[in-house]
Amino acid sequence: MEDNGKIQAMEKLETEWIDYTTALEENSLRMAIFESNQLIMEDTNRKYEQGLISYTNALNHLADLTDEEFNMMDGLSFSNETYLQGGKQMIAELYEYDPKAKLPGSIDWRKTGHVTSIKDQGKCGACYAFATAAVLESYYKKKSGILIDLSPQNIIDCSRNYGNKGCYGGTVSRSFEYAKHYGIAQQSKYPYVEIEQRCKWKKKIGIVTVNDYVMIPQGDELALKHAVAKLGPVAAAVHQSQPDFKLYKSGIYSSSNCGEPNHAVLVVGYGRHPIMGDYWIVKNSWGTNWGDSGYFYIARNQRNMCDIATFAFVPI
């Protein structure tokens, strides 16, 4: 019995030692990543103070994530926004507009009560679901006069048959197709849990449906401006893998290093700064501790910065 007690004590000590050393290794890794991001922040802010760029950085809750962890939050997977349903390829109709139409110089749908609060997708790669819910919230407000929070979780759990992949990516157009047939539940009826679950859809909870939707002509920022002014907020996508975007704090973001769009967002307005120039106002889904209280501003009319107008959709 005494020997058994000694063995158990040794095993317990060994387990505690492994846990301790693992925690030390984890802390060392996180500290190294954090320090690297601190250098990026300092370099970005130095360039801002020198007038070389028009945005600032700050350390935030993403500053100790590995590249793999951060990229898991991308959540946008597409192939020219097409998918197969019943063996038939589905392609969105293009948004038609009058390029000579007179539009407001600036617009911000937040100021008219058409945009809900900032959400946080956490580590689930479901930006597409958050962008879809966000644009449908604004769409429903314009139709009914009522602003409600819709459920990204409903889309995450229930739209696999339309080509989405839960917490591993999807698209806004596929989510619209799901909403056309089943509707999207309120957040309070289908709360967010940050993982994919078995679909809990019931006919009674699908409150907001889509009659149809259109795609902004790819890369056409004037078309995007027209849609934002005439129809309301537009679901769009940007490339978000740059370290200085992860640490974005304020100002008008721009980059010469953007790749293909990999993160779905919501364009809620546009405007012009007298010194820094034209910009889009964009709602993100990384919580209020990121960016400008959860929002960011990105350069407008600068060669479709970070592909902001390349994969943009709006319900009609």
N, C-alpha and C positions, 0 to 999 in steps of 0.2 A: 504493500500500500504506500509505503514511504517513497519507494522508487517511482511509483506511478505519479505521486504528487510532484516529485522533482522533474519528471519528464513533462508534465503539464505546465509547470512553472517555466521551464526552459522554452517550451513551444510558445507560450504566451509572450515571453520576453522576445523571442525571435520575430513573432508577428508584429509586436509593437515596434521593434527596430526597423522592420521592412516598411511599415507604415510611416515611420519617422523619416527614414532616408528618402522614401518616395515623395513625401511632402516637401522635403528640402530640395530635391531635384525639380519638382514642380514649381516651387517658389523661385528658384534660380532661373528657370526658363521664363517665367512670367516677368520677373524683374528685368531680364535682358531684353525682352520684347518691349516692355514699358520704356526702358531707357532709350532704345532705338527710336521709338515713336516720339519721345521727348526731343530728340535731336531733329527729327523731321519737323515737329511743331516749331521749334526755335528757328530753323532755317526758313520755313514758310513765313513766319511772322517778321523775320528780318527783311525778307523780300517785300513784304507788304509795307513795312515802314520806309523802305527805299523807293516805294512807288512802282515796283516792278510787276506786282500782281495786285488783284483787287479783292482778296479774301484773306481771312485769318484762320488759324488752327487753334485748338485747345485740346488738352487731354480729356478723355471721356471714358465711359464704361467699356469701350471697344479697344482701348489702348494696350491691353495686355493679351489680346487674342492672337493666336498664330494665324498665318495667312490661310491655312486650310480651314480653320474655324470661321474666319471672317468670310471667306468665299462661299461657305455653306449657306450664308444668308442671301446669296444672290437670288436663287429661286426662280429665274426666268429661263425657260427652255423653249426654243421655237425653231421652226424651219419656215421662214417667210410667213409665219402665222397661219399655217394651213394644218388641217388634220383630216383624218378619215372618219366618217360616220356612216355605218351601213355600206361601206365600200365606196362611198362617194366623197370626193375631195371638196372641202368647204373653204371658200375664200371670201373674206369680207368685202362688201361694196366700198368704193372710195367715196370720201366726203366731197361733195361738189359745192363750190362757192364762187362768188363774184369777186375777182381780185381787185376790182375798182371800188368795192363797197367802202363807205366811210366807217371807220371803227374808232372806238374810244382810244385815247392815247394811253390809258392805263385802266386796269380793272383788277379787283381783288375780291373774289367770291367769299372770302372769310368775313369781310365787312358787312355783307348782306345776310349772314346767317345760313349760308349754304354748305358749310364745311364742318364736320364733326371734329371732336378732339383728336389729338395725336395718339396713335396706338404704337405698341411695341411688339414686333413679331418674335423677339428673342432669337433662339438658335434654330428655329424652324424655317427652312428655306421656302417660305410661302408669300413672298412679296406680291406675287401675282394675285393672290386671294385678298390681300389687304388693299391693293390698288383697285380691284374690282369692287369690293365692298364700299370703298371710299367714293368711287365715281357714281355708284348706284345710290348712295346716300344723298348726294347732291342732286342727282336726277329725280329721285323721289320727292325731295324738298321742292323742286321746281314744279312738279306735277301736282302735289298735294298740299304744299305749304307746311308740311310737317318734317322736321329734321329728326331722324332716328339713327341709332347705331346698328349697322347690319353685321352679320356674322361671317368673318373670314373662316372660322372653323367649319361652318356648314359647307363652304366651297372646298376646303382641304379634304374633308371626310368623304364628300359625296360626288365629286366630279371626275373620278378616275375613268369612267366610261367615256368621257369626252376628251381624254388625252392628258389630263393633269396627273401629277405624281405626288400628291400630298405634300409632305415637307421636303421633297426633293425636286421641286420645280413644277412649272406650269406656265400658262399664258392667260392674258386677260380675255382674248377672243374665245378660247375654249370655255372659260368661266362664264362668259356672256351666253354661250350656247346652252350651258347647263341652266343658267337663270331663266332663259326663255321657256324652258320646259318645266322647271320645278319651282322657280322663285328662290329668293334668299331670305333666311330667317333673321329675326332681330337678334342682336348680340345677347340680350337678356334671356332669350329662349334657347340659345345655342352658344354658350360661352366658350371663350378661347382657352385651350389647355396646352398649346405649344408642341403637341405631337399629333400625328394622324390617328384617328380612332375609326371604329366601325361606324358607317353612316347612320345617323339617328333621325334622318329626315321623316317628317310627317306632313301630310297635306295641309294641316291646319297652321303649320308654322312658316310656310313659304309665303312671305308677305310682299316682297318686291320682285316683280318680273320685268323682263325686257321684251319689248315688241321687236326691236331690231337694233342694229348698231352699225357704225361705219368706221372705216379706217382713214386716218389722215394720209393724203398722198405722201409717200416716203420722202423725208428730208425737206418737206415744204413748210417752212416756218410761218409763212403768211397764212397758209391754210390752218395751221395750228392756232395762230392768233385769232383768225376768224371764228373757228370753232369755240375757243374759250370765250370770246366776246358774245357770240350769238347763242350758243347751246349751254355753256357752263363748263365746270371743271372737266378735264380730259385725262384719262388714264394713259400714261406714257412709260418710257423706259430710258434708262441711262446706263453708261458704263460706270461702275462704282468701285472697281478694284484698286484704284490708286490710293496710296497711303495718306496723301493730303486730303482726300475726300473723306476717308474714314475719320479724320480728325477735324473736319470742317466745323467752323464756329460761326462765322459771319461774313458778310460781303458777297460779291458776285463771283461765283466759282467759274474757272475756265482751266483747260488743260490741253496740252498738245500730245498727251499720252493716252488718250481714250481709245479703247478697243471697241468691239461690238457691244451693244447694250445687253446688260445681264441683270438689271434690277428694275422692277416695276415701281412706279411712283404716280403721284397725282399732280398735274399742273392746275393750280387754282387761280392763276392770274398772271399778269405781265405788267411791265412799267419801264420807266427810263430814269436812270440816275444822271444828274447833270454833269458829273465828272466820269463816272465809271461806265456809263452807257446803258444800253438796253438789257433787260433781264426777264427771265421767267421766274415766277414764284411757285415753288414745288413742295408738296407735302410728302414727307418720308414716313417710314414705319419702324423707326429705331428708337422710339421713346422721346420724351421731352429733354432728356439730358444730352442728346446729340444735336449738333447744329444750332440754328437760331430757334430755340424752343421746339425743335422737331422739324423745322422747315429749312430749306436752303434756297438760295437764289443762284441761278446759273445764266451765263451769258446768252443773250438772244441776238439773232442776226449775225452770228459769227460762225458761218459754215456749219450750221446744225450741231452746235457744241455737244459733244459726248452723245450724239445721236438722239437728242431729246425729241425730235420730230420723226424719227425713223419707224418706230412701232407705237403709234398713238391711236387710241380708240375712244369712241364716245357713243353712249346709247342714244337712240332717237325714238 
